[in-house]
Amino acid sequence: MYWKDGEYQAEVLQQVNHLLRDFRTNEVHVIDPALIDVLFELQTKVGSEGAFQVISAYRSPKTNEMLRQSSNGVAEHSMHMLGKAIDVRPESFPTDRLAEVARSVRRGGVGYYRAFDFVHVDTGRVRYW
């Protein structure tokens, strides 16, 4: 439980930081707790206790640049490099439904990548693609 008695649990957030590290470089970065709040809200709103499969969370600048060179869908100044974005695929409900709910909560950016079956959510300004 990352939230207890009205506050974030530092030890649990450190585990989250490690879990959501750049798996290519093994670099750990602070993940915005508000991002975890968004995922929790989405899971609650769709009424599921199923897990999210993480496609990408923190990305080091090196990883982000490598991905940018091989794809036109990677931002040069990606929120992933700030620990403020995550790409997920739900295990127990349709991905398009997750995207719809994410847009409705208006807590940041939401991108739906139908061809790759994942949703990007971030804690930046509200925008959709």
MMTF fields as JSON, N, C-alpha, C and O atoms, coordinates in Angstrom:
{
  "mmtfVersion": "1.0.0",
  "mmtfProducer": "UNKNOWN",
  "numBonds": 515,
  "numAtoms": 516,
  "numGroups": 129,
  "numChains": 1,
  "numModels": 1,
  "chainsPerModel": [1],
  "groupsPerChain": [129],
  "chainIdList": ["A"],
  "bondAtomList": [4, 2, 8, 6, 12, 10, 16, 14, 20, 18, 24, 22, 28, 26, 32, 30, 36, 34, 40, 38, 44, 42, 48, 46, 52, 50, 56, 54, 60, 58, 64, 62, 68, 66, 72, 70, 76, 74, 80, 78, 84, 82, 88, 86, 92, 90, 96, 94, 100, 98, 104, 102, 108, 106, 112, 110, 116, 114, 120, 118, 124, 122, 128, 126, 132, 130, 136, 134, 140, 138, 144, 142, 148, 146, 152, 150, 156, 154, 160, 158, 164, 162, 168, 166, 172, 170, 176, 174, 180, 178, 184, 182, 188, 186, 192, 190, 196, 194, 200, 198, 204, 202, 208, 206, 212, 210, 216, 214, 220, 218, 224, 222, 228, 226, 232, 230, 236, 234, 240, 238, 244, 242, 248, 246, 252, 250, 256, 254, 260, 258, 264, 262, 268, 266, 272, 270, 276, 274, 280, 278, 284, 282, 288, 286, 292, 290, 296, 294, 300, 298, 304, 302, 308, 306, 312, 310, 316, 314, 320, 318, 324, 322, 328, 326, 332, 330, 336, 334, 340, 338, 344, 342, 348, 346, 352, 350, 356, 354, 360, 358, 364, 362, 368, 366, 372, 370, 376, 374, 380, 378, 384, 382, 388, 386, 392, 390, 396, 394, 400, 398, 404, 402, 408, 406, 412, 410, 416, 414, 420, 418, 424, 422, 428, 426, 432, 430, 436, 434, 440, 438, 444, 442, 448, 446, 452, 450, 456, 454, 460, 458, 464, 462, 468, 466, 472, 470, 476, 474, 480, 478, 484, 482, 488, 486, 492, 490, 496, 494, 500, 498, 504, 502, 508, 506, 512, 510],
  "bondOrderList": [1, 1, 1, 1, 1, 1, 1, 1, 1, 1, 1, 1, 1, 1, 1, 1, 1, 1, 1, 1, 1, 1, 1, 1, 1, 1, 1, 1, 1, 1, 1, 1, 1, 1, 1, 1, 1, 1, 1, 1, 1, 1, 1, 1, 1, 1, 1, 1, 1, 1, 1, 1, 1, 1, 1, 1, 1, 1, 1, 1, 1, 1, 1, 1, 1, 1, 1, 1, 1, 1, 1, 1, 1, 1, 1, 1, 1, 1, 1, 1, 1, 1, 1, 1, 1, 1, 1, 1, 1, 1, 1, 1, 1, 1, 1, 1, 1, 1, 1, 1, 1, 1, 1, 1, 1, 1, 1, 1, 1, 1, 1, 1, 1, 1, 1, 1, 1, 1, 1, 1, 1, 1, 1, 1, 1, 1, 1, 1],
  "groupList": [{"groupName": "MET", "atomNameList": ["N", "CA", "C", "O"], "elementList": ["N", "C", "C", "O"], "formalChargeList": [0, 0, 0, 0], "bondAtomList": [1, 0, 2, 1, 3, 2], "bondOrderList": [1, 1, 2], "singleLetterCode": "M", "chemCompType": "L-PEPTIDE LINKING"}, {"groupName": "TYR", "atomNameList": ["N", "CA", "C", "O"], "elementList": ["N", "C", "C", "O"], "formalChargeList": [0, 0, 0, 0], "bondAtomList": [1, 0, 2, 1, 3, 2], "bondOrderList": [1, 1, 2], "singleLetterCode": "Y", "chemCompType": "L-PEPTIDE LINKING"}, {"groupName": "TRP", "atomNameList": ["N", "CA", "C", "O"], "elementList": ["N", "C", "C", "O"], "formalChargeList": [0, 0, 0, 0], "bondAtomList": [1, 0, 2, 1, 3, 2], "bondOrderList": [1, 1, 2], "singleLetterCode": "W", "chemCompType": "L-PEPTIDE LINKING"}, {"groupName": "LYS", "atomNameList": ["N", "CA", "C", "O"], "elementList": ["N", "C", "C", "O"], "formalChargeList": [0, 0, 0, 0], "bondAtomList": [1, 0, 2, 1, 3, 2], "bondOrderList": [1, 1, 2], "singleLetterCode": "K", "chemCompType": "L-PEPTIDE LINKING"}, {"groupName": "ASP", "atomNameList": ["N", "CA", "C", "O"], "elementList": ["N", "C", "C", "O"], "formalChargeList": [0, 0, 0, 0], "bondAtomList": [1, 0, 2, 1, 3, 2], "bondOrderList": [1, 1, 2], "singleLetterCode": "D", "chemCompType": "L-PEPTIDE LINKING"}, {"groupName": "GLY", "atomNameList": ["N", "CA", "C", "O"], "elementList": ["N", "C", "C", "O"], "formalChargeList": [0, 0, 0, 0], "bondAtomList": [1, 0, 2, 1, 3, 2], "bondOrderList": [1, 1, 2], "singleLetterCode": "G", "chemCompType": "PEPTIDE LINKING"}, {"groupName": "GLU", "atomNameList": ["N", "CA", "C", "O"], "elementList": ["N", "C", "C", "O"], "formalChargeList": [0, 0, 0, 0], "bondAtomList": [1, 0, 2, 1, 3, 2], "bondOrderList": [1, 1, 2], "singleLetterCode": "E", "chemCompType": "L-PEPTIDE LINKING"}, {"groupName": "GLN", "atomNameList": ["N", "CA", "C", "O"], "elementList": ["N", "C", "C", "O"], "formalChargeList": [0, 0, 0, 0], "bondAtomList": [1, 0, 2, 1, 3, 2], "bondOrderList": [1, 1, 2], "singleLetterCode": "Q", "chemCompType": "L-PEPTIDE LINKING"}, {"groupName": "ALA", "atomNameList": ["N", "CA", "C", "O"], "elementList": ["N", "C", "C", "O"], "formalChargeList": [0, 0, 0, 0], "bondAtomList": [1, 0, 2, 1, 3, 2], "bondOrderList": [1, 1, 2], "singleLetterCode": "A", "chemCompType": "L-PEPTIDE LINKING"}, {"groupName": "VAL", "atomNameList": ["N", "CA", "C", "O"], "elementList": ["N", "C", "C", "O"], "formalChargeList": [0, 0, 0, 0], "bondAtomList": [1, 0, 2, 1, 3, 2], "bondOrderList": [1, 1, 2], "singleLetterCode": "V", "chemCompType": "L-PEPTIDE LINKING"}, {"groupName": "LEU", "atomNameList": ["N", "CA", "C", "O"], "elementList": ["N", "C", "C", "O"], "formalChargeList": [0, 0, 0, 0], "bondAtomList": [1, 0, 2, 1, 3, 2], "bondOrderList": [1, 1, 2], "singleLetterCode": "L", "chemCompType": "L-PEPTIDE LINKING"}, {"groupName": "ASN", "atomNameList": ["N", "CA", "C", "O"], "elementList": ["N", "C", "C", "O"], "formalChargeList": [0, 0, 0, 0], "bondAtomList": [1, 0, 2, 1, 3, 2], "bondOrderList": [1, 1, 2], "singleLetterCode": "N", "chemCompType": "L-PEPTIDE LINKING"}, {"groupName": "HIS", "atomNameList": ["N", "CA", "C", "O"], "elementList": ["N", "C", "C", "O"], "formalChargeList": [0, 0, 0, 0], "bondAtomList": [1, 0, 2, 1, 3, 2], "bondOrderList": [1, 1, 2], "singleLetterCode": "H", "chemCompType": "L-PEPTIDE LINKING"}, {"groupName": "ARG", "atomNameList": ["N", "CA", "C", "O"], "elementList": ["N", "C", "C", "O"], "formalChargeList": [0, 0, 0, 0], "bondAtomList": [1, 0, 2, 1, 3, 2], "bondOrderList": [1, 1, 2], "singleLetterCode": "R", "chemCompType": "L-PEPTIDE LINKING"}, {"groupName": "PHE", "atomNameList": ["N", "CA", "C", "O"], "elementList": ["N", "C", "C", "O"], "formalChargeList": [0, 0, 0, 0], "bondAtomList": [1, 0, 2, 1, 3, 2], "bondOrderList": [1, 1, 2], "singleLetterCode": "F", "chemCompType": "L-PEPTIDE LINKING"}, {"groupName": "THR", "atomNameList": ["N", "CA", "C", "O"], "elementList": ["N", "C", "C", "O"], "formalChargeList": [0, 0, 0, 0], "bondAtomList": [1, 0, 2, 1, 3, 2], "bondOrderList": [1, 1, 2], "singleLetterCode": "T", "chemCompType": "L-PEPTIDE LINKING"}, {"groupName": "ILE", "atomNameList": ["N", "CA", "C", "O"], "elementList": ["N", "C", "C", "O"], "formalChargeList": [0, 0, 0, 0], "bondAtomList": [1, 0, 2, 1, 3, 2], "bondOrderList": [1, 1, 2], "singleLetterCode": "I", "chemCompType": "L-PEPTIDE LINKING"}, {"groupName": "PRO", "atomNameList": ["N", "CA", "C", "O"], "elementList": ["N", "C", "C", "O"], "formalChargeList": [0, 0, 0, 0], "bondAtomList": [1, 0, 2, 1, 3, 2], "bondOrderList": [1, 1, 2], "singleLetterCode": "P", "chemCompType": "L-PEPTIDE LINKING"}, {"groupName": "SER", "atomNameList": ["N", "CA", "C", "O"], "elementList": ["N", "C", "C", "O"], "formalChargeList": [0, 0, 0, 0], "bondAtomList": [1, 0, 2, 1, 3, 2], "bondOrderList": [1, 1, 2], "singleLetterCode": "S", "chemCompType": "L-PEPTIDE LINKING"}],
  "groupTypeList": [0, 1, 2, 3, 4, 5, 6, 1, 7, 8, 6, 9, 10, 7, 7, 9, 11, 12, 10, 10, 13, 4, 14, 13, 15, 11, 6, 9, 12, 9, 16, 4, 17, 8, 10, 16, 4, 9, 10, 14, 6, 10, 7, 15, 3, 9, 5, 18, 6, 5, 8, 14, 7, 9, 16, 18, 8, 1, 13, 18, 17, 3, 15, 11, 6, 0, 10, 13, 7, 18, 18, 11, 5, 9, 8, 6, 12, 18, 0, 12, 0, 10, 5, 3, 8, 16, 4, 9, 13, 17, 6, 18, 14, 17, 15, 4, 13, 10, 8, 6, 9, 8, 13, 18, 9, 13, 13, 5, 5, 9, 5, 1, 1, 13, 8, 14, 4, 14, 9, 12, 9, 4, 15, 5, 13, 9, 13, 1, 2],
  "groupIdList": [1, 2, 3, 4, 5, 6, 7, 8, 9, 10, 11, 12, 13, 14, 15, 16, 17, 18, 19, 20, 21, 22, 23, 24, 25, 26, 27, 28, 29, 30, 31, 32, 33, 34, 35, 36, 37, 38, 39, 40, 41, 42, 43, 44, 45, 46, 47, 48, 49, 50, 51, 52, 53, 54, 55, 56, 57, 58, 59, 60, 61, 62, 63, 64, 65, 66, 67, 68, 69, 70, 71, 72, 73, 74, 75, 76, 77, 78, 79, 80, 81, 82, 83, 84, 85, 86, 87, 88, 89, 90, 91, 92, 93, 94, 95, 96, 97, 98, 99, 100, 101, 102, 103, 104, 105, 106, 107, 108, 109, 110, 111, 112, 113, 114, 115, 116, 117, 118, 119, 120, 121, 122, 123, 124, 125, 126, 127, 128, 129],
  "secStructList": [7, 7, 3, 3, 6, 6, 3, 3, 7, 2, 2, 2, 2, 2, 2, 2, 2, 2, 2, 6, 1, 7, 6, 6, 6, 7, 7, 7, 7, 7, 7, 7, 2, 2, 2, 2, 2, 2, 2, 2, 2, 2, 2, 2, 2, 2, 6, 7, 7, 7, 7, 3, 3, 3, 3, 3, 7, 7, 7, 7, 2, 2, 2, 2, 2, 2, 2, 2, 2, 2, 7, 6, 6, 1, 7, 6, 6, 7, 4, 4, 4, 4, 6, 7, 3, 3, 3, 3, 3, 3, 1, 1, 1, 7, 2, 2, 2, 2, 2, 2, 2, 2, 2, 2, 2, 6, 1, 1, 3, 3, 3, 3, 3, 4, 4, 4, 6, 3, 3, 3, 3, 3, 1, 1, 1, 7, 3, 3, 7],
  "xCoordList": [0.845, 0.0, 0.903, 1.68, 0.784, 1.675, 1.156, 1.873, -0.104, -0.729, -1.368, -2.136, -1.056, -1.605, -1.694, -0.776, -2.801, -2.991, -2.73, -2.134, -3.189, -3.099, -1.754, -1.52, -0.864, 0.437, 1.026, 0.72, 1.875, 2.583, 3.575, 4.132, 3.788, 4.714, 6.052, 6.17, 7.049, 8.343, 8.99, 9.511, 8.968, 9.594, 8.927, 9.599, 7.608, 6.875, 7.167, 7.343, 7.219, 7.53, 8.938, 9.165, 9.88, 11.222, 11.15, 11.859, 10.307, 10.123, 9.49, 9.857, 8.543, 7.916, 8.967, 9.006, 9.816, 10.885, 11.755, 12.106, 12.096, 12.938, 12.189, 12.747, 10.956, 10.157, 9.981, 10.008, 9.803, 9.514, 10.762, 10.661, 11.929, 13.202, 13.317, 12.537, 14.29, 14.607, 15.223, 16.363, 14.477, 14.964, 16.113, 16.825, 16.302, 17.405, 18.75, 19.779, 18.724, 19.966, 20.045, 21.092, 18.939, 18.812, 18.869, 19.071, 18.695, 18.692, 17.364, 16.296, 17.446, 16.275, 16.063, 17.021, 14.82, 14.469, 13.226, 12.446, 13.037, 11.834, 10.612, 10.585, 9.612, 8.35, 7.385, 7.245, 6.739, 5.778, 4.658, 3.951, 4.48, 3.403, 2.025, 1.138, 1.836, 0.56, 0.27, -0.891, 1.318, 1.132, 0.538, -0.329, 1.004, 0.456, -0.989, -1.841, -1.261, -2.635, -3.554, -4.678, -3.079, -3.88, -4.187, -5.328, -3.178, -3.406, -4.413, -5.282, -4.294, -5.228, -6.647, -7.595, -6.794, -8.114, -8.695, -9.883, -7.864, -8.349, -8.812, -9.874, -8.027, -8.377, -9.693, -10.533, -9.861, -11.086, -12.288, -13.352, -12.119, -13.229, -13.697, -14.884, -12.796, -13.225, -13.696, -14.192, -13.539, -14.029, -13.243, -13.812, -11.946, -11.107, -10.015, -9.512, -9.669, -8.518, -7.361, -6.336, -7.525, -6.486, -5.283, -5.378, -4.168, -2.905, -2.798, -3.516, -1.879, -1.48, -0.163, 0.756, -0.062, 1.223, 1.944, 1.419, 3.137, 3.89, 4.714, 5.547, 4.464, 5.207, 6.457, 7.551, 6.276, 7.385, 7.026, 5.894, 7.984, 7.78, 8.943, 9.045, 9.826, 10.956, 11.835, 12.093, 12.288, 13.26, 14.417, 14.208, 15.616, 16.784, 16.86, 16.283, 17.557, 17.729, 18.335, 17.96, 19.268, 19.892, 18.848, 18.807, 18.018, 16.97, 15.965, 15.552, 15.567, 14.584, 15.101, 14.363, 16.361, 16.944, 17.021, 16.741, 17.397, 17.441, 16.052, 15.921, 15.021, 13.654, 13.193, 12.484, 13.589, 13.231, 13.806, 13.171, 15.021, 15.67, 14.977, 15.055, 14.302, 13.677, 12.16, 11.515, 11.576, 10.126, 9.768, 10.438, 8.723, 8.31, 7.323, 6.867, 6.977, 6.014, 6.626, 5.909, 7.933, 8.611, 9.021, 9.75, 8.551, 8.831, 10.273, 10.818, 10.872, 12.246, 12.347, 13.32, 11.35, 11.334, 10.232, 9.357, 10.293, 9.267, 9.077, 10.036, 7.814, 7.479, 8.034, 8.201, 8.319, 8.926, 10.278, 10.638, 11.016, 12.34, 12.252, 13.254, 11.071, 10.856, 10.2, 9.962, 9.908, 9.203, 7.735, 7.106, 7.195, 5.819, 4.927, 3.841, 5.375, 4.577, 4.769, 5.811, 3.724, 3.776, 2.897, 1.846, 3.332, 2.555, 2.13, 2.968, 0.826, 0.311, -0.71, -1.31, -0.876, -1.903, -2.63, -1.996, -3.944, -4.673, -4.819, -4.959, -4.783, -4.914, -6.36, -6.661, -7.259, -8.597, -9.745, -10.908, -9.426, -10.473, -9.871, -8.649, -10.713, -10.207, -9.382, -9.706, -8.337, -7.435, -8.156, -7.907, -9.04, -9.762, -10.654, -10.866, -11.173, -11.978, -11.094, -11.517, -9.885, -8.96, -8.674, -8.668, -8.441, -8.167, -9.353, -9.179, -10.538, -11.756, -11.882, -12.155, -11.684, -11.777, -10.659, -10.899, -9.452, -8.323, -8.609, -8.285, -9.207, -9.557, -10.602, -10.553, -11.537, -12.64, -12.185, -12.817, -11.114, -10.678, -9.873, -9.709, -9.367, -8.683, -7.58, -7.53, -6.686, -5.599, -4.24, -3.218, -4.213, -2.953, -3.109, -4.219, -1.977, -1.989, -2.4, -2.085, -3.119, -3.556, -3.362, -3.888, -2.604, -2.439, -2.879, -2.503, -3.672, -4.126, -3.434, -3.594, -2.668, -1.919, -2.576, -2.14, -3.629, -4.438, -3.595, -3.76, -2.705, -1.911, -1.009, -0.697, -0.59, 0.299, -0.425, 0.168, -1.711, -2.58, -2.054, -1.909, -1.766, -1.416, -1.893, -2.202, -1.944, -2.356, -1.215, -0.634, -0.914, 0.055, -0.736, -1.713, -0.324, -0.873, 0.295, 1.339, 0.098, 1.133, 0.494, -0.714, 1.31, 0.816, 1.104, 1.162, 1.281, 1.463, 0.119, -0.884, 0.116, -1.129, -2.107, -1.7, -3.383, -4.419, -4.359, -4.47, -4.182, -4.145, -4.353, -4.096, -4.823, -5.144, -4.602, -4.516, -4.243, -3.856, -4.137, -3.885],
  "yCoordList": [-1.164, 0.0, 1.244, 1.462, 2.035, 3.192, 4.434, 5.427, 4.378, 5.506, 4.979, 4.018, 5.603, 5.131, 6.3, 7.116, 6.377, 7.422, 8.82, 9.663, 9.054, 10.389, 10.787, 11.964, 9.822, 10.188, 9.042, 7.869, 9.426, 8.433, 7.689, 8.257, 6.433, 5.594, 5.574, 4.973, 6.231, 6.422, 5.098, 4.995, 4.11, 2.82, 2.17, 1.603, 2.252, 1.659, 2.434, 1.833, 3.758, 4.558, 4.258, 4.285, 3.974, 3.575, 2.257, 2.081, 1.35, 0.084, 0.343, -0.292, 1.272, 1.648, 2.231, 1.888, 3.108, 3.698, 2.607, 2.669, 1.617, 0.523, -0.327, -0.68, -0.647, -1.473, -0.801, -1.471, 0.511, 1.236, 1.875, 2.821, 1.361, 1.871, 1.621, 0.866, 2.26, 2.018, 0.624, 0.415, -0.313, -1.698, -1.885, -2.886, -0.938, -1.057, -0.666, -1.278, 0.354, 0.84, 0.512, 0.673, 0.057, -0.268, 0.983, 0.866, 2.176, 3.421, 3.585, 3.352, 3.988, 4.249, 5.754, 6.521, 6.165, 7.583, 7.702, 6.754, 8.84, 9.075, 9.11, 9.832, 8.317, 8.299, 9.227, 9.152, 10.078, 11.017, 10.237, 9.474, 10.405, 9.683, 9.965, 9.114, 11.146, 11.465, 10.526, 10.285, 9.996, 9.034, 7.734, 7.131, 7.314, 6.119, 6.387, 5.504, 7.609, 7.985, 7.859, 7.369, 8.296, 8.208, 6.748, 6.405, 5.894, 4.47, 3.872, 3.093, 4.232, 3.744, 4.217, 3.435, 5.486, 6.021, 5.317, 4.995, 5.078, 4.39, 2.979, 2.545, 2.276, 0.91, 0.898, 0.02, 1.864, 1.971, 2.286, 1.685, 3.223, 3.636, 2.523, 2.447, 1.672, 0.574, -0.633, -1.607, -0.568, -1.633, -2.916, -4.006, -2.797, -3.977, -4.029, -2.998, -5.214, -5.408, -6.03, -6.382, -6.164, -6.737, -5.828, -4.62, -6.412, -5.683, -4.938, -5.219, -3.982, -3.318, -3.922, -4.063, -4.278, -4.681, -3.394, -2.606, -3.176, -1.957, -2.159, -3.062, -1.31, -1.335, -0.468, -0.863, 0.713, 1.64, 2.602, 3.077, 2.885, 3.88, 4.867, 5.592, 4.906, 5.821, 5.422, 4.242, 6.441, 6.243, 7.21, 8.409, 6.689, 7.56, 8.366, 7.96, 9.488, 10.239, 9.376, 9.511, 8.495, 7.616, 6.694, 6.55, 6.08, 5.193, 5.971, 5.523, 7.131, 7.922, 8.303, 8.236, 8.699, 9.073, 7.874, 8.001, 6.713, 5.494, 5.189, 4.847, 5.308, 5.039, 6.093, 5.776, 7.334, 8.411, 8.172, 8.476, 7.621, 7.359, 6.235, 6.177, 5.345, 4.191, 4.301, 3.391, 5.403, 5.556, 7.029, 7.873, 7.332, 8.736, 9.105, 10.248, 8.183, 8.45, 8.763, 8.79, 8.999, 9.252, 10.721, 11.204, 11.426, 12.857, 13.09, 12.337, 14.131, 14.477, 14.804, 14.434, 15.488, 15.867, 15.076, 15.652, 13.782, 12.881, 13.007, 13.164, 12.935, 12.917, 11.663, 11.632, 10.632, 9.417, 9.731, 9.118, 10.675, 11.007, 11.744, 11.884, 12.21, 12.912, 12.021, 12.454, 10.784, 9.894, 10.267, 9.962, 10.932, 11.424, 10.781, 11.287, 9.665, 9.001, 7.496, 6.993, 6.8, 5.338, 4.858, 5.437, 3.807, 3.146, 1.797, 1.006, 1.536, 0.315, -0.372, 0.229, -1.648, -2.475, -3.18, -3.891, -2.995, -3.668, -5.157, -5.568, -5.948, -7.399, -7.882, -8.953, -7.099, -7.649, -6.822, -7.052, -5.871, -5.13, -4.541, -4.458, -4.134, -3.677, -2.389, -1.476, -2.343, -1.188, 0.071, 1.152, -0.052, 1.133, 1.705, 2.916, 0.844, 1.304, 2.073, 3.092, 1.594, 2.306, 3.698, 4.669, 3.803, 5.105, 6.047, 7.227, 5.528, 6.326, 6.856, 8.038, 5.989, 6.39, 7.377, 8.353, 7.138, 8.036, 9.442, 10.431, 9.528, 10.851, 11.524, 12.736, 10.752, 11.324, 11.896, 12.822, 11.374, 11.884, 13.174, 13.889, 13.481, 14.759, 15.059, 16.143, 14.07, 14.228, 14.405, 14.447, 14.509, 14.658, 14.193, 14.103, 13.899, 13.456, 12.002, 11.174, 11.703, 10.338, 10.068, 10.788, 9.024, 8.588, 7.145, 6.301, 6.858, 5.485, 4.976, 5.538, 3.911, 3.318, 1.993, 0.921, 2.097, 0.938, -0.16, -1.336, 0.206, -0.789, -1.607, -2.762, -0.999, -1.685, -2.097, -2.706, -1.76, -2.145, -1.682, -2.482, -0.365, 0.183, 1.626, 2.274, 2.106, 3.474, 4.174, 3.628, 5.375, 6.243, 7.178, 7.783, 7.301, 8.33, 9.079, 8.498, 10.383, 11.17, 12.235, 12.461, 12.88, 13.892, 15.305, 16.244, 15.451, 16.769, 17.441, 17.085, 18.402, 19.105, 18.15, 17.154, 18.46, 17.616, 17.766, 18.869, 16.634, 16.573, 15.129, 14.212, 14.926, 13.579, 13.351, 14.276, 12.127, 11.714, 10.256, 9.701],
  "zCoordList": [0.0, 0.0, 0.0, 0.929, -1.041, -1.183, -0.462, -0.335, 0.014, 0.7, 1.973, 1.933, 3.103, 4.372, 5.341, 5.43, 6.064, 7.082, 6.535, 7.205, 5.298, 4.726, 4.162, 3.889, 3.982, 3.395, 2.584, 2.797, 1.657, 0.855, 1.738, 2.678, 1.434, 2.181, 1.441, 0.373, 2.013, 1.35, 0.938, -0.172, 1.786, 1.452, 0.256, -0.606, 0.203, -0.913, -2.2, -3.26, -2.11, -3.303, -3.819, -5.028, -2.928, -3.374, -4.154, -5.144, -3.715, -4.439, -5.802, -6.791, -5.857, -7.128, -8.063, -9.244, -7.545, -8.366, -8.981, -10.16, -8.178, -8.665, -9.692, -10.731, -9.41, -10.316, -11.677, -12.71, -11.679, -12.915, -13.522, -14.303, -13.165, -13.684, -15.19, -15.771, -15.797, -17.206, -17.298, -16.883, -17.836, -17.871, -18.853, -18.785, -19.762, -20.717, -20.092, -20.379, -19.24, -18.625, -17.135, -16.508, -16.584, -15.162, -14.274, -13.065, -14.857, -14.089, -13.357, -13.922, -12.101, -11.266, -11.189, -11.093, -11.231, -11.149, -10.28, -10.18, -9.661, -8.864, -9.791, -10.788, -9.432, -10.166, -9.433, -8.212, -10.169, -9.606, -8.906, -9.564, -7.596, -6.91, -7.5, -7.432, -8.077, -8.719, -9.883, -10.211, -10.509, -11.597, -11.058, -11.69, -9.9, -9.264, -8.846, -8.941, -8.382, -8.046, -9.264, -9.15, -10.413, -11.642, -11.963, -12.27, -11.894, -12.178, -11.194, -11.586, -9.933, -8.925, -9.248, -9.172, -9.606, -9.945, -11.16, -11.187, -12.159, -13.363, -13.026, -13.472, -12.252, -11.87, -11.084, -11.283, -10.206, -9.412, -10.3, -10.147, -11.223, -12.084, -13.023, -13.342, -13.461, -14.337, -13.531, -14.097, -12.212, -11.345, -11.455, -11.391, -11.618, -11.783, -10.719, -10.272, -10.333, -9.452, -10.227, -9.644, -11.527, -12.371, -12.478, -12.261, -12.809, -12.909, -14.238, -15.198, -14.255, -15.487, -15.927, -15.12, -17.184, -17.738, -18.131, -18.917, -17.594, -17.873, -19.146, -19.231, -20.115, -21.372, -21.225, -21.627, -20.647, -20.458, -19.337, -19.256, -18.481, -17.419, -17.522, -18.511, -16.509, -16.608, -17.789, -18.024, -18.526, -19.592, -19.37, -19.186, -19.388, -19.317, -20.617, -21.626, -20.603, -21.851, -22.965, -24.13, -22.608, -23.607, -24.242, -25.464, -23.426, -23.951, -24.768, -25.838, -24.279, -25.005, -26.388, -27.371, -26.461, -27.755, -28.689, -29.88, -28.165, -28.976, -29.533, -30.709, -28.709, -29.164, -30.164, -31.12, -29.95, -30.882, -32.265, -33.275, -32.306, -33.592, -34.358, -35.586, -33.637, -34.294, -34.402, -34.924, -33.918, -33.966, -34.052, -33.458, -34.785, -34.87, -33.772, -33.733, -32.878, -31.826, -30.475, -29.474, -30.413, -29.138, -29.081, -29.948, -28.057, -27.906, -27.465, -26.658, -28.0, -27.623, -26.134, -25.476, -25.613, -24.197, -23.48, -22.834, -23.606, -23.092, -21.585, -20.829, -21.172, -19.741, -19.071, -17.852, -19.863, -19.314, -18.659, -17.654, -19.224, -18.682, -17.35, -16.649, -17.002, -15.739, -14.692, -13.565, -15.062, -14.142, -13.992, -12.979, -15.013, -14.968, -16.022, -16.305, -16.608, -17.642, -17.565, -17.143, -17.99, -18.021, -19.169, -19.444, -19.827, -20.873, -20.317, -19.885, -20.329, -19.721, -20.614, -21.505, -20.336, -20.966, -19.817, -19.037, -19.703, -18.624, -18.912, -20.064, -17.867, -18.032, -18.017, -18.545, -17.414, -17.198, -17.786, -17.453, -18.649, -19.344, -20.615, -20.739, -21.557, -22.862, -22.77, -22.01, -23.543, -23.556, -24.017, -23.484, -24.995, -25.457, -24.359, -24.296, -23.502, -22.352, -21.362, -20.816, -21.133, -20.256, -20.802, -20.047, -22.091, -22.7, -22.526, -22.222, -22.718, -22.572, -21.136, -20.928, -20.167, -18.762, -18.417, -17.707, -18.906, -18.634, -19.16, -18.503, -20.326, -20.854, -19.974, -19.767, -19.462, -18.682, -17.338, -16.828, -16.757, -15.447, -15.563, -14.574, -16.761, -17.025, -16.014, -15.432, -15.811, -14.837, -15.51, -14.825, -16.831, -17.545, -18.976, -19.499, -19.605, -20.991, -21.113, -20.257, -22.207, -22.487, -23.976, -24.825, -24.278, -25.654, -25.781, -24.967, -26.798, -27.035, -28.294, -29.377, -28.135, -29.235, -29.604, -29.185, -30.393, -30.77, -31.42, -31.095, -32.322, -33.052, -32.132, -32.423, -31.014, -30.075, -28.795, -27.905, -28.711, -27.608, -26.25, -25.326, -26.137, -24.831, -24.73, -25.73, -23.498, -23.209, -22.472, -21.535, -22.91, -22.247, -21.348, -21.789, -20.091, -19.195, -18.571, -18.275, -18.377, -17.723, -16.85, -16.908, -16.049, -15.117, -15.609, -14.816, -16.899, -17.499, -17.732, -17.115, -18.617, -18.918, -19.6, -20.199, -19.504, -20.098, -21.617, -22.152, -22.298, -23.759, -24.166, -23.386, -25.398, -25.867, -27.266, -28.074, -27.535, -28.888, -29.061, -30.131]
}
